[in-house]
Structure formats: structure tokens, C-alpha cells
Amino acid sequence: MNSTKAINKVAMIGAGIAGLACARELQSHGISVDIFEKSRGPGGRMSTRRTQDWSADHGAQYFTARDPRFIQEVQSWIQAGTAATWKPKLKVYEGKTWRESHSQDIRYVGTPHMNSPGKHLAENLSIQYDRTISKLGRKDEKWYLQCNEANEIATQYDFVVLAMPTPQASALLRSVDVRASDIANSAQMKACWTMMANFPNQLNIDFDAAFINQEIISWICQNGSKPMRKGNTWTIHGSPNWSQNNVELSKEDAQDQMVQCLTALGFNCEDADISMHRWRYASGGLENSIGFLMLQDVGLGLCGDWLNGGRVEGAWLSGFNLALALKQI
């Protein structure tokens, strides 16, 4: 592909924050984008679990904004009613001792749910949900996609962007491009065991959320402390190292270990109503961030938080900056 050959049609694989940011920016400049997402909705790990009786943010817990462009984006989410600032009472547990957190970070959450910004970004985009892309092929400078649910997709594309966790990207890239495959294979992502729980016998806790250090649990948050939430559901994240080392545990065994830790932290887990979720690819990425990858010669791009230091902001900037680079082709 050379600079005189315009990109008119892009396939975006993944509707997390990076893919959505990239697609919106491309579409705003007249480039047609089709998004394929294996899940039932947008937002990736900015997600909320809902049942008849309760709801809980069980992926990303909050996000911060430091880059001026992302600050501006977050302000637009706030104006649209899909995000708000969250000012929790924070504590830290370390060395078997509780202390107040002195963090000065401004924290934001999606409203009324963590996946609300993703839904906002997805508006007016062409997205096919429940579509798992299983194979990429390239012929005559066009990309062809195969899908588990629908076999070959009829549309041909000038450019393909993989906006997904690195292990999933690696599987697609293996037979496509050795440069992109090597970068994806060099990233290290870790799992996260997540517990959503109601503790009916728990007396009042004097914090909304807490960072837990040097234990198998790393984070505890009372979901109802966030704007536009109700109820007494807690979200508890296992630490990255413990979660990765125990990624193949049964939900029951992971729950038992986390309950033991919670009990040691002072929680009354008797008669608790608990739901477990395993995120296979929750954190981590490249040791040295590159922001995004664009291979103009084959019409292939990668974006995602794992390329850009993690975090929601890193994901959005990765997708946005890839779109800026693509527009210049």
C-alpha cells in the first residue's frame, strides 16, 4: 500500500474503548468503519454486571484523565450524562494495618453504569455484536474476514485494526504478519478474579473503596458509593499475580480463597450472596509502550491499552492516535 491509495473501508475488530475511539475519529473524517465485537455490547472491560436484584461494576473501577485531549473527551461524556466525578473515601491496607489514602487523583466513573461511556461512543457506529473473527486473509491488497458465527464476511476492507487484548490478537496475527505477531507475543497480560458480593451481616464499613497491598486481594469497592448507583454490592478484585497464578481455579475455589482474605480484613462473609467472574486478560501489556502500531504496507493496525501503558485513558489515546495516523495515509 502506498500513500496515493486512499483508505475507504476499515474493519475494526473489538468494540472496547480503543476500538470505539479509533472508529469514531475515522468516521468523523469520512472513512467507513465496520466494527466486529465478540461480546453482546460495547465497552470492553468498562463493564457492569446486572441481575434482577443488584448491579456492580466488575471490570474497570474508575478512570483518570491527564492528557488534554482525553480530558476534553471526558468532559463531553460528562455533558452527555454518561460520566461523572467520583469522590470516594479511600483507605489503604498494608502490613496488616489500615490507613487513610492521601491520593489527590480526580476519579471518574461511567453513569449510570461503567459501560455507559462505551455505549455513548458506540452511537451511530456500525457494530455487529456476537461476532468472533476467527481468521484474516489478504489478497489483491484487500482484507477478508472469517467469523465463527457467520463464516466468511462478504465485505472486503482496505485496512484492518485489531483492538483487542494481546492474546486474542496473537491468535489472528500468527499467519498474517510476523512484525505485528512478535509485538503481540512480547506483551504480558495478567488475569483478574473478580467477586461481586452482598454481605448481609456486615456492620458499617468506614470507607467506600480501598487499595489492598501484599494480599491476594488488591481492591475493594462499595458500588453504591458511585454516582447514580444504589444498593450494597461490593466489587472485590484479586491481585494480578495471584489471579494469574490461579487463573484455572474453579470459581468455587477462587471464591473460597478470596473469602478467607476478606474475613482476615474484617469482613463478615456469613450468608454472603456472591457472584464470581474471571477476566482472563485484565492488566499488563508491553514493557515499553509504543502507543499503537500501524503497518501501512499491509494495511494493518493495532490499538489498545496494552500498547499504551494500560488504563482507560491509555486505551482511548491508543485508538485516537492510530486514527490520526491513518487519516494521513
C-alpha positions in Angstrom: 0.0 0.0 0.0 1.4 3.4 -0.9 0.4 6.9 0.1 -1.6 7.5 -3.1 -4.0 4.7 -2.3 -6.8 6.0 -0.1 -8.3 4.1 2.7 -12.1 4.0 2.3 -13.2 0.9 4.2 -11.8 -0.2 7.6 -12.6 -3.4 9.6 -12.3 -2.8 13.4 -12.1 -6.0 15.5 -13.1 -5.1 19.0 -15.6 -2.5 20.5 -13.7 -1.6 23.6 -12.7 2.0 24.3 -9.7 1.9 22.0 -11.7 0.5 19.0 -14.6 2.8 19.6 -12.3 5.9 19.9 -10.5 4.9 16.7 -13.7 4.2 14.8 -15.3 7.5 15.8 -12.4 9.5 14.8 -12.1 7.7 11.4 -15.8 8.1 10.7 -15.7 11.8 11.5 -13.3 12.1 8.6 -15.5 10.2 6.1 -13.8 6.8 6.4 -16.3 3.9 6.6 -15.7 1.6 9.6 -17.4 -1.8 10.4 -16.8 -3.0 13.9 -17.0 -6.7 14.9 -17.4 -7.4 18.6 -17.5 -10.9 20.2 -19.5 -9.8 23.2 -23.1 -8.6 23.4 -22.3 -4.9 23.9 -19.6 -2.3 23.7 -17.1 -1.0 26.2 -14.8 -4.0 26.8 -13.6 -4.1 30.4 -15.6 -0.9 31.3 -18.5 -3.1 32.2 -21.3 -3.7 34.6 -22.9 -6.9 35.7 -26.6 -6.6 36.3 -29.1 -9.1 37.8 -32.7 -8.7 38.9 -31.6 -7.7 42.4 -28.3 -5.9 42.1 -25.7 -4.4 39.8 -21.9 -3.9 40.1 -19.1 -2.5 38.0 -17.0 -5.6 37.7 -14.3 -4.5 35.3 -12.5 -1.1 35.4 -13.5 0.6 38.6 -12.8 4.2 37.6 -10.6 6.2 35.3 -8.4 9.3 35.4 -7.6 11.9 32.8 -4.2 13.6 32.3 -3.8 14.2 28.6 -5.6 17.4 27.4 -7.3 15.6 24.6 -8.7 12.9 26.9 -9.7 15.5 29.5 -11.7 17.2 26.7 -13.3 13.8 25.8 -14.3 13.1 29.4 -15.9 16.5 29.7 -18.0 15.6 26.6 -19.1 12.4 28.4 -20.0 14.4 31.5 -22.1 16.8 29.4 -23.8 13.8 27.8 -24.6 12.4 31.2 -22.6 9.3 30.7 -19.8 10.1 33.2 -19.3 11.9 36.5 -16.6 12.5 39.1 -16.4 10.1 42.0 -15.0 11.2 45.3 -14.8 8.1 47.4 -13.5 7.9 51.0 -10.4 5.8 50.3 -8.3 3.7 52.6 -5.1 1.6 52.1 -4.4 -1.8 53.8 -0.7 -2.6 54.0 1.4 -4.5 56.5 -1.7 -5.7 58.3 -2.6 -2.1 59.0 -5.4 0.3 57.7 -4.6 3.9 56.9 -6.2 6.8 55.1 -5.3 7.3 51.4 -3.8 10.6 50.5 -4.3 10.2 46.8 -5.2 13.5 45.1 -6.3 11.9 41.8 -9.6 13.1 40.2 -11.5 9.9 39.6 -14.3 9.5 37.1 -16.9 6.7 36.5 -19.4 6.0 33.9 -23.0 6.9 34.7 -25.4 5.3 35.4 -23.1 2.3 34.8 -19.4 1.8 33.9 -20.3 0.8 30.4 -22.2 4.0 29.7 -19.3 5.8 28.0 -18.8 2.8 25.7 -22.5 2.9 24.8 -22.2 6.6 24.2 -19.2 6.1 21.9 -20.9 3.3 20.0 -23.8 5.6 18.9 -24.0 6.0 15.2 -21.3 3.4 14.5 -21.7 0.2 12.5 -21.2 -2.6 15.0 -22.0 -6.3 14.7 -22.2 -7.9 18.2 -21.7 -11.6 18.9 -19.2 -11.8 16.1 -15.9 -13.6 16.8 -13.4 -13.0 13.9 -11.5 -16.3 13.6 -9.3 -15.7 10.6 -7.8 -12.8 8.5 -6.8 -13.2 4.9 -5.3 -10.8 2.4 -5.5 -10.9 -1.4 -5.0 -8.2 -4.1 -4.4 -5.5 -1.4 -7.8 -6.3 0.3 -8.6 -7.9 3.6 -11.1 -10.8 4.0 -12.5 -11.8 7.4 -13.9 -15.1 8.6 -16.3 -15.2 11.5 -17.1 -18.2 13.8 -20.8 -17.3 13.7 -21.2 -16.4 10.0 -18.2 -17.9 8.2 -16.8 -15.5 5.6 -17.9 -11.9 5.7 -18.7 -10.6 2.2 -17.2 -7.1 2.6 -13.6 -6.5 1.6 -11.5 -4.0 3.5 -8.6 -1.7 2.8 -7.4 -1.7 6.3 -7.9 -3.9 9.4 -7.5 -2.7 13.0 -7.2 -5.2 15.9 -8.5 -3.5 19.0 -8.4 -6.4 21.5 -6.3 -8.0 24.2 -2.9 -9.2 23.0 -3.5 -13.0 23.4 -6.6 -12.7 21.1 -4.7 -10.5 18.7 -1.8 -13.0 18.6 -4.1 -15.8 17.5 -5.2 -13.8 14.5 -1.8 -12.4 13.6 0.2 -15.7 13.7 -0.3 -16.3 10.0 -0.7 -12.7 8.9 2.3 -10.6 9.7 5.4 -11.5 11.7 6.1 -7.9 12.9 2.7 -7.5 14.4 2.8 -11.0 15.8 6.1 -10.5 17.5 4.9 -7.3 19.2 1.7 -9.0 20.4 3.6 -12.1 21.6 6.0 -9.9 23.6 3.2 -8.4 25.7 2.4 -9.9 29.1 -1.2 -9.7 30.3 -2.5 -10.9 33.6 -5.9 -12.2 34.7 -8.2 -10.9 37.4 -10.6 -12.8 39.5 -13.5 -10.6 40.4 -16.0 -11.1 43.2 -19.3 -9.3 43.4 -20.9 -9.7 46.8 -23.5 -8.6 49.3 -22.7 -9.0 53.0 -26.0 -9.1 54.9 -24.3 -9.4 58.3 -21.6 -6.8 57.8 -21.6 -3.8 60.1 -20.9 -0.4 58.7 -17.5 0.0 56.9 -15.8 3.4 57.2 -14.6 3.6 53.6 -16.1 3.5 50.1 -13.1 1.8 48.5 -9.7 0.5 49.5 -6.4 -0.4 47.9 -5.2 -3.7 49.4 -1.4 -4.3 49.2 0.5 -7.6 49.6 -2.6 -9.8 49.8 -4.4 -12.0 47.3 -7.0 -9.2 47.0 -5.9 -5.8 45.6 -9.1 -3.7 45.6 -12.4 -3.4 47.4 -15.2 -1.0 46.4 -18.8 -0.4 47.6 -20.6 0.0 44.3 -23.3 2.2 45.8 -20.8 4.9 46.7 -20.5 5.8 43.0 -22.8 8.4 41.4 -26.2 7.1 40.3 -25.8 3.7 41.9 -27.9 2.1 44.6 -27.5 -1.0 46.8 -24.8 -2.5 49.0 -23.0 -4.6 46.4 -19.2 -4.8 46.8 -16.7 -5.4 44.0 -13.5 -7.2 45.0 -10.6 -7.7 42.6 -7.9 -10.4 43.1 -4.4 -9.2 42.8 -2.8 -9.6 39.3 -0.2 -12.0 40.4 -2.5 -14.2 42.4 -5.2 -14.1 39.7 -2.7 -15.1 37.0 -1.2 -17.9 39.1 -4.7 -19.2 39.9 -6.4 -18.4 36.5 -7.5 -22.1 36.1 -9.1 -22.4 39.5 -12.7 -23.2 39.7 -15.0 -20.3 40.6 -15.7 -22.1 43.9 -12.1 -22.4 44.9 -11.2 -18.9 43.9 -14.2 -17.6 45.9 -13.1 -19.6 49.0 -9.6 -18.1 48.9 -10.9 -14.6 48.5 -13.5 -15.1 51.3 -10.7 -16.2 53.6 -8.8 -13.0 52.8 -11.9 -10.8 53.2 -12.5 -12.4 56.6 -8.9 -11.6 57.7 -9.5 -8.0 56.5 -12.5 -7.7 58.9 -15.5 -8.5 56.6 -18.3 -10.7 57.9 -18.9 -13.0 55.0 -21.5 -15.2 56.6 -24.5 -15.7 54.4 -22.9 -13.6 51.7 -24.5 -13.5 48.2 -21.6 -13.9 45.9 -21.0 -14.0 42.1 -17.6 -14.6 40.5 -16.1 -13.5 37.2 -12.8 -14.4 35.7 -11.2 -11.8 33.4 -8.5 -13.8 31.5 -6.8 -10.6 30.1 -7.2 -7.8 32.6 -4.0 -5.9 33.0 -0.4 -5.6 31.7 1.0 -5.1 28.2 4.2 -4.1 26.6 7.2 -3.4 28.8 7.9 -0.3 26.8 4.8 1.3 25.4 4.6 2.2 21.7 1.1 3.8 21.8 -0.2 1.9 18.7 1.1 0.0 15.7 0.4 0.9 12.1 1.8 -1.2 9.2 0.9 0.9 6.2 2.5 -1.5 3.7 0.0 -4.3 4.6 -2.9 -2.2 5.8 -2.9 -3.4 9.4 -3.1 -1.6 12.8 -3.2 -2.5 16.5 -4.5 -0.4 19.3 -5.4 -0.9 22.9 -4.4 -0.2 26.5 -1.8 -2.9 26.4 0.2 -0.9 23.8 -0.1 2.4 25.7 0.6 1.9 29.4 -2.7 0.4 30.4 -5.7 2.3 31.9 -8.9 3.6 30.2 -7.1 6.8 29.1 -4.3 4.8 27.5 -6.8 2.8 25.6 -8.7 5.8 24.3 -5.5 7.6 23.3 -4.2 4.5 21.5 -7.2 4.3 19.3 -7.5 8.0 18.8 -3.8 8.4 17.8 -4.0 5.4 15.4 -6.9 7.1 13.7 -4.9 10.3 13.3 -2.1 8.4 11.7 -4.5 6.5 9.4 -6.1 9.7 8.2 -2.7 10.9 6.9 -2.3 7.9 4.6 
